Amino acid sequence: MRRITHIGCAGWPIASRHAAHFQKEGSHLERYAQVFDTVEIDSSFYRPHQRKTYARWADSTPDDFRFAVKMPKSISHQKRLRDCAGELDTFLDQVGGLGGKLGVLLLQLPSSFAFESESVSAFFAMLRSSDCVKAAACEPRHASWFNAEADRLLRNLGVARVGADPACVPRAAVPAGDRRIEYLRLHGSPRMYRDNYSDAALQRIASRLARPSAHARERWCIFDNTAEGHALSNALELKALLALGH
């Protein structure tokens, strides 16, 4: 089975210290997409983007480029997955502007959100019923999610559970749920969003991404340690390691 591995960042800003790795002409996204084949749109968590904006982003990237898009906090943090059909329909209509370049929809839950099978089942069933949704991933941050019951429910719903660093509990570091998609979100550790990953850590990540799997069709590795610009450096380094067979 052919497996695709996507490496990218949460956002596409290119700092001057990284400019030599990218072509000089074009928007930041156009330049970014000549080096990486995926990006996670994090800004959608905080504010909506028009459908035509998503369409413009899709038109700015090569045919094999794929977007992961973070669902709005109005759904995850304010409505907490309940009574949010209107918000979800609006969001799905907007991201539909990406067309075939929409890869994964990402739901990040607050640390106060304990596992609730009823609301989780209803929400993801509603999400998966949309024709535009090809894959979905969830990043829970409450300890109650990391057990066999929650894993089984997500797997049955066709939802991948993110493997996150830093992990709130040890099992949170390992992707679970729908095994066809493995999604890593690397936030920087121990200082989330700020710290750089060492050479040794990147070697371990490369080994994990290269590991054989009978189930995984796609592996996504997103660097979210963007606050001090380390995400782009780490993504470039990891991409080089995998190209060299690390």
C-alpha positions in Angstrom: 0.0 0.0 0.0 1.4 3.4 -1.0 1.5 5.8 1.9 1.8 9.6 1.7 3.7 11.6 4.3 2.9 15.3 4.6 5.2 17.7 6.5 4.3 21.3 7.1 3.6 24.1 9.5 0.7 25.8 11.2 0.7 28.8 8.8 3.0 29.9 6.0 4.9 33.0 7.1 8.5 33.0 5.9 11.0 34.9 8.1 14.0 36.5 6.5 16.4 34.0 8.1 14.6 31.2 6.1 14.3 33.1 2.8 17.2 31.3 1.1 15.2 28.1 1.2 12.4 29.5 -1.0 12.1 31.2 -4.3 12.0 35.0 -4.3 8.9 35.6 -6.4 5.3 35.2 -5.3 3.2 35.4 -2.2 4.4 33.7 1.0 1.9 30.9 0.4 3.1 30.4 -3.2 6.7 30.4 -2.1 6.0 28.0 0.8 4.1 25.6 -1.4 7.1 25.2 -3.7 8.9 23.5 -0.8 6.2 21.9 1.3 3.1 19.9 0.2 0.8 20.8 3.1 -0.1 23.5 5.6 -2.4 23.7 8.6 -4.7 26.8 8.5 -4.8 27.8 12.2 -6.4 31.2 11.7 -9.8 29.7 11.0 -10.0 28.8 14.7 -10.1 32.5 15.6 -12.0 34.1 12.7 -13.9 33.0 9.6 -12.5 33.2 6.0 -14.7 33.7 3.0 -15.1 30.8 0.5 -13.4 32.9 -2.1 -10.4 33.3 0.1 -10.0 29.6 0.5 -10.4 29.3 -3.3 -7.6 31.8 -3.8 -5.4 29.9 -1.5 -6.1 26.7 -3.4 -5.3 28.4 -6.7 -2.0 29.6 -5.3 -0.7 26.0 -4.7 0.4 23.0 -6.9 -2.0 20.2 -7.7 -0.7 17.9 -5.1 -0.8 20.4 -2.2 -3.2 19.7 0.6 -4.6 21.9 3.4 -5.5 20.9 6.9 -8.0 23.4 8.4 -8.7 24.0 12.1 -12.4 24.2 13.0 -13.7 27.4 14.7 -13.5 27.8 18.5 -17.2 28.8 18.3 -17.8 25.0 17.7 -15.2 23.5 19.9 -14.9 25.9 22.8 -18.1 27.9 22.9 -20.8 25.5 21.7 -18.7 22.5 22.9 -20.0 20.4 19.9 -23.7 20.9 20.9 -26.3 22.8 18.9 -23.7 23.9 16.4 -25.2 22.7 13.1 -25.5 26.2 11.8 -21.9 27.1 12.6 -20.7 23.8 11.1 -22.7 24.3 7.9 -21.2 27.8 7.5 -17.7 26.6 8.1 -18.0 23.7 5.7 -19.4 25.9 3.0 -16.4 28.2 3.4 -13.7 25.5 3.4 -15.4 24.0 0.3 -13.6 26.7 -1.6 -10.5 24.5 -1.3 -12.1 21.9 -3.5 -10.0 18.8 -3.9 -7.1 20.4 -1.9 -9.0 20.0 1.4 -7.1 17.3 3.2 -8.0 17.1 6.9 -10.4 19.0 9.2 -8.9 19.4 12.6 -10.9 19.8 15.8 -8.9 21.0 18.8 -10.8 20.7 22.1 -10.2 22.7 25.3 -8.4 21.0 28.3 -11.7 21.2 30.2 -13.6 19.1 27.7 -14.0 15.6 29.2 -14.9 12.7 26.9 -18.7 12.5 26.3 -19.7 9.7 23.9 -23.2 11.2 23.2 -22.1 14.7 22.0 -18.9 13.4 20.3 -20.9 10.7 18.4 -23.6 13.2 17.3 -21.1 15.9 16.2 -18.8 13.6 14.2 -21.6 11.8 12.6 -22.9 15.2 11.4 -19.5 16.2 10.2 -18.8 13.0 8.4 -22.1 13.2 6.6 -20.8 16.1 4.5 -19.6 15.3 1.0 -16.6 17.7 1.3 -15.1 16.0 4.4 -12.4 13.5 3.3 -10.7 13.1 6.7 -11.1 14.4 10.2 -8.7 14.6 13.2 -9.4 15.5 16.8 -6.9 16.8 19.4 -8.4 16.3 22.9 -6.6 17.7 25.9 -8.4 16.1 28.8 -7.1 12.8 30.3 -10.5 11.1 30.0 -10.1 10.8 26.2 -7.1 8.4 26.3 -8.6 5.0 26.8 -9.9 2.1 24.8 -13.6 3.3 24.8 -12.7 6.7 23.3 -10.3 5.2 20.8 -12.9 2.7 19.6 -15.6 5.4 19.3 -13.3 7.6 17.2 -12.2 4.7 15.0 -15.8 3.7 14.4 -16.7 7.3 13.4 -13.7 7.5 11.1 -11.9 10.2 13.1 -8.2 10.2 13.8 -6.9 11.2 17.2 -3.9 13.5 17.0 -0.6 12.5 18.5 0.5 15.7 20.3 3.7 17.0 21.8 3.8 18.0 24.6 1.3 15.3 25.6 -1.1 15.9 28.5 -0.7 12.2 29.4 1.7 9.6 27.8 -0.9 8.1 25.5 -1.7 11.5 24.0 1.6 11.4 22.2 0.5 8.4 20.1 -2.0 8.8 17.2 -5.1 6.7 17.6 -8.7 6.5 16.5 -9.0 6.0 12.7 -5.7 4.3 11.8 -5.9 5.3 8.1 -4.8 8.8 9.1 -1.9 9.6 11.5 -1.7 13.2 12.5 1.1 14.6 14.6 0.9 18.1 16.0 4.3 19.3 17.4 3.8 22.4 19.5 7.3 22.7 20.9 8.4 21.3 24.3 8.6 22.1 27.1 7.4 25.6 26.2 4.5 25.2 23.9 4.6 27.2 20.7 8.1 28.5 21.5 10.8 25.8 21.9 12.9 24.3 19.1 13.2 20.6 18.5 16.7 19.2 18.9 18.5 17.1 16.2 17.9 14.0 18.4 14.1 14.8 18.7 13.8 15.3 14.9 15.6 12.0 14.3 13.0 10.2 16.5 10.2 11.9 14.6 11.7 10.9 11.3 11.9 7.3 12.5 8.3 7.3 13.5 7.2 8.7 10.2 9.2 6.1 8.3 7.9 3.2 10.4 5.9 0.6 8.4 2.1 0.4 9.0 -0.5 -2.0 7.7 -3.2 0.7 8.1 -1.9 4.2 7.6 -2.6 5.7 4.2 -1.5 9.2 5.1 0.8 10.6 7.8 0.7 14.3 8.6 3.3 16.1 10.7 2.6 19.7 11.5 5.0 21.9 13.4 3.1 24.5 15.6 6.1 26.0 17.4 5.6 29.2 15.5 6.0 31.9 18.2 9.8 32.2 17.7 9.9 30.9 14.1 11.2 27.4 14.9 8.4 25.6 13.0 9.8 26.4 9.6 13.3 25.4 10.6 12.2 22.1 12.1 10.0 21.3 9.1 12.9 21.9 6.7 15.2 19.8 8.8 12.7 16.9 9.1 12.1 17.0 5.4 15.8 16.7 4.7 16.2 13.8 7.2 13.4 11.9 5.5 14.9 12.6 2.0 18.2 11.2 3.2 16.6 8.2 4.8 17.7 9.7 8.2 
